[in-house]
């Protein structure tokens, strides 16, 4: 056995033993009616060996942060781009411009001052564009730290989130992902992906970006503006996404190190959980239902998940040394909360390399019990969704890492 194989085996066995220990206490959940069919029995999770985030393709273990940054980090980004999210067709377009179309508006019953910025990706008003909506605390000292959030599934929820964040003293910036690409199988034709595709190809190639990649790209284009706004502290911009947009924030945060903290809520398969567990939503399920989210290569791993050169603990590790927070919900079985905890735990060696503490616990915490230092995690009561409990933990975590005195609410 080679040294590389032995190191990989030891790393995998350590994670496997941890998983087995958790499995002893786990029971097959009582599923709600009409819940998606899948494998939900912890005792039937297959044995697996995780690839070691600190062992690159050449087999020489990473022992310092310089080698991680210059070699392994770039290697992992390339592996995720090739095998899951696809390669971006464009970075920041040189012709991109923006326009502040409204400002100084009272918002949230006077608690905030709002502004809207239209970003023209191709520098022209009849080309692809998106509106960035920003609410800043009305009486806060400027510049303010800010959360950037893709708009989700409910206008009422978005307003609640904005009130919570602004009330805590942070700015709240949001954008509609549909302005980048509609969230359906026919969305490509009128998307940013199609606009910037080489020779206007009718469909993306096997390793070119999917919709998640395009939405993540849009977050970085929003950041291009935010770092220029004198009302916003560009060094303290956090990103948060839930469900499919939790996947988006993970990929955006991995690629763009300007995002100071990354929060991902119930992102599941392709977001922040161990796909080798094949618990709940699997690669096969997600690429059947949402093939356009990823590149075409990802689907080829549906029946050979162990051949993937990455797993999602490595995506969490790509945030290092920046803080990252993974949130799950007890009854979100489809999203595999235990798999997210294990992914966060398996990212710890990279944070340790930077001298940063990770979760600080060996076993999955009790429900509604946040844990972690530079890697944060909680598993709250309830099902799929983002609640006030989630936001309170996010804001406490941000306060701590941004050096802001905690506010009693």
N, C-alpha and C positions, 0 to 999 in steps of 0.2 A: 504494500500500500504506500502510495506517495505521501509526502508531508502535506500536500494540499488536500488530498482525499481525507487524511486523518483529521486535519483541522476542520474540514467541512463536516465530517462525521461527528466530532465532538460538539461542534456548534449545534448541529441538528438534534443530537441526542439530548442536549441540555434543554432545548426548546420543547422537544417531544416529551421529556419527563415532566416538564412543567405543565404541558397540555394534559398529560395523563393524570397528573395530580388534580387538576381542575375538574377533569371528567368524572372523577370518583364522586364528586359532590353534585354533579349536574344531573338533571333529570330531563327526559323528553318533555318539552313544554306542552301545556294544554293550548292547542292552537285555536284561534277564533274561527268561526264558520267561514268557509270559502277562502281560507288563507292559501297562498301559493304552495303548490306541492313541491317538496324538496326534502333533503336529508336534514333532520333536526335532532337526531339522537347523538349526543356527545360521545357515547360509547362506540359509535360507528364511524367516527372521524378516522380516516385512514392514517397510517403512519407516514410520516414525511420527513424529509431533511431540508432545512432551509439553507439557501445559499448564504454564505457569510459576507456581510457587507464590507468587511475589512480585508477580504481576499480578492484581489482583482483577477482578471482573466489570465495573467501570467503566473498566478499562484504565489507571488511574493507578498506576504502579509504586510498591510499598511501599518506603520509604526509611528507616524507623525502626521500632524495636520497639513504640513506642506505637501506631502505626497498625496494625501486625501484630496486636497483642493485641486492640485494640478493634474492628477491622474485618475483616481478612483471616482471622484465626483463626476467628472466629465464622462467617464466610461459608463457610469450608471445612468446618467441622463440620456446617453446615446442608446443604451439598452432599452430603457422605458419608451423612448421615442420610436425605436425600430419595432418593438414587439407589442406595444400597447396603444399609446396615444397618437403615434404618427409624428412625422417631422413637419415643423412649421414651414410653410412656403415663403414666408416673409417675416422680418422682424418689425421694427418701427419703420413704416414707409417714409422715405425722405420728404415726400410731398405732404405728409399729414399736417393738418392744421386744426385749430379749435376756435370756438367763438363763445363768449359768455353771452347767452341770449336773454338771461334775466338775472337780476341780483337784488339783494336788499328786501326780499319778500318776507313778511312775517309768516311763520309756519308753526305747526303743532301748538295751536292756541297761544301763540306768542312766546313759546319756550325756545324757538329756534328762528334763525334767519336763514332763508333759503336762497339758493342760486342754481341755475341750470346752465350747463356747459355742453354744447354740441361739438363732438369730435368728428371731423371729416377725415376718414382714414386715407382717402386718395386725394385730399386737398381740394375737393370740389363738392358743391352742395347737391349735385345730382348723382353723386357716387355713394358708396357705403358709408354709413355714419351711425353714431349712437349718442343718446343723451345721457349725460352724467348728472344726476340729481344730488345736490349736496345740502344738508341741513347742519348748521353749526349752532352751538349753544348761544343764546342771545346775549348773555352777559359774561361769557368766558373770556379770559385773557388770550389773545392771539399770539402765536399760532397754536392751534389745538391738535392733539393726537386724534386720529380718525379711523373709523372702521369703513372698509370698502366691502360691499355686499352685493352679489348678484340678486336681482329681484326674483322672488320665488313664485309661489303658487297662489298667494292671496294678498290683495291690497290691504285688507284689515290687519293681517299679520305683519306686513311691511311697516304699517304705521305704528303698530305696537312696538316693534323692534326699534324703530327710529326714536320713539318716545323714551324707551328704556336707555338707549345709548346716549342720546342727547341729554336726558335728565341726569346722567352720571357724569356729564362734563366732556363727552367725546363728540367729535363730528361723526356724521353718518352719511356716507356717499353710496349711491346705488345706481345700477344701470340694468336695462332689460336685455338679457342674453338673446332674445328673439331678434333684436336689431342686428345681431351678428350672424345668427343662423336660427331659423325656426326649429323647434324641437320635434321634428318628425322625419320620417324616411324620405320625404320629398323636399326637405329643407335645403339640400345642397345646391340646387340650381340657382337660388337667389341669395346665396350666402357669401360671406367674406371669403370662404375657402374657394368657391368657384371664381370669384372676382380676381383673386390673385393667383389662380392656378396657371401653370405653364400651358400656353397655347389653348387656353379655355377648355381644358379637358372636361369631358362630360361627367366623369366620376373620378374620385381620387385614386392614386396608385396604392399598392399594397402597404407601403410604409409612409404615406403622407397623412397629414393630420386629420383626425376626426373632429366631430363637433365639440367634444370636451377640450381638445387642443385649441380650437378656434375661440371658445368662450374664455379659456385661460389667457389666450393672446389678448383678448379684449380687456381683461383685468390689467394687463401690463400697459395697454394703451391708456387706460384710465389713470394709471400711476404716472405715466408720462406727463399728464396734466397736473395731477395732485402735487407733484414735487415742485411745481412752479407757482402754486397758489400761496401768497403770503399769509393767508388766514389759516393754512394747514401746516402742521409740522410734518414735513415729508420724511423725516427720519423715524417717525412714530406712526406709521400707517399699518394697521392690522387688517387681515382679510378673513372673512367668515363666509362659509357656504354650508348649506344643508342638503342632504340627499345627493342627487346628481350634481348639485352645485358644490357639495362638499368634496366630490371628486375633482371638480374644477379648481377649487382653491388649493387642493393638495398639489396638483400638477402646476398651477400657476406659481405657488410658493416654492416649489422645487426648482423651477427655472429662473425665477426672478428674485434675486436676493435683496432687492430693495424693500420687499415686504418684511416688516420687522417681526411680526408674529403671525402664525398661521393657525386658524381655528377651523376644524372640520367636524360637522355634525352628522352623525349617522350616514356616513358616506359608503359603507359596505364594499361590495366587490368592485375593484377598480378604483377604490378610494383610500381606505386605511384599514384593511383587514387581510388576514392570511388566506390567499386564494387556494393554497394547497390543502386546506382543511376541507374544502368542498362541502361546506355547511351553509344551508340557506341558499342565497343567490350564488350561482356558479358562473364561471366564464361562459359555459355553454348557454346558460339561461340569459345572461345579459347580452351576449352577442347575437342571440336569436331575436330577442325583443328590441334591442337598441343597437343594431350593428353600426349605425352611423356615428355613434358616440366615439368609437375607437378606430384605429386603422384596421385594414383587412387582415394583417398578420395576426392580430390578437385572437381572432376566431379560430385560427389553426391550432390553438392550444386547448380547445374545448375538451378534447378527449385525451390530452397528454399534458396535463397541467404541470406535472413534475419536470417536464422538459423546459419550462420557462426559465431563462437565466436570471430572472428577478422574482422577488415577491414583495409585498407592499410594506414590510418593515424597512425595506431599502428606500422606499419613497419617503417614509417618515424621516429616515436618517439623512436624506438630502436637505432637510431643513437646518441641520446642525451648522453652527452652534446656536442658531436662532431658536427662540421658544416655539413650541408647537403644542396644540391642545386637541385631543381626540375625544369627542362626546358620543355616547351611545345610549340606547334606551332598552330597558329590561325586556320589553315585549316586542322589540323589533328583531324578531328571530331571523327574518329574511336578510337582515344586514349583519348578522353574526357579531354581537357585542363582544363575546369572548375572543373571537378572532382579532378584533381591533385591539383589545388589551394585549394580546400576545404579540401583535405587530409592534405596538409601542414599546413593549418590553424588549423585543429583539433589536430595536433601534438603539438601545442604550449604549452598546460598546462604542458607537461612533461619537455619541455625546461625551462619553468618558474620555475618548481621545482628545477632546477639546477641553477637558477639565470641568465638564458640566455634569451635574447630577440629573438623572432621568426621572423615572417614576418613583423611585425610593421605596418600593414595595415588591415583594416576590410573588404575592398571590393577588388575584383579582379582588378589588375592594368590594365591600358591601354596597348595596344599592343606595344611591343618593349620598355617596361618600367620595368627594373629589380627592384625588391624590396627585402627587408629582411635583417636580421642581421645574426643570427646563422642559421636560415632557409632562404635560398634564393629561389627566384622564378622569372621566366619571361615567357611571352607568346609572342613569336615573330611572325612577319608576315610570311606567307608561309605555306608549307605543311610538311609532314613527312621527316625528315632528320636532320643532324647536320651541321650547317653552321658556317661561320667565326664569325657571330654575337654571336652565342652560345658560341664559344670558347673564345671570348673576355670577355664575362661575367664570364665564369668559371675562367679564369686567373686572372681577377680583384678580384674575391671572394677569390681565393687561396692566392693571394698576401696579402690581408687584414688579413686573418686568419693565415697565416704563418709569418706575420710580415715583409713582403718584400716590399720595396718601389715600388710603382706602376711605370710602364714604359709607357712613351708616345709612342704610335704607330701611 
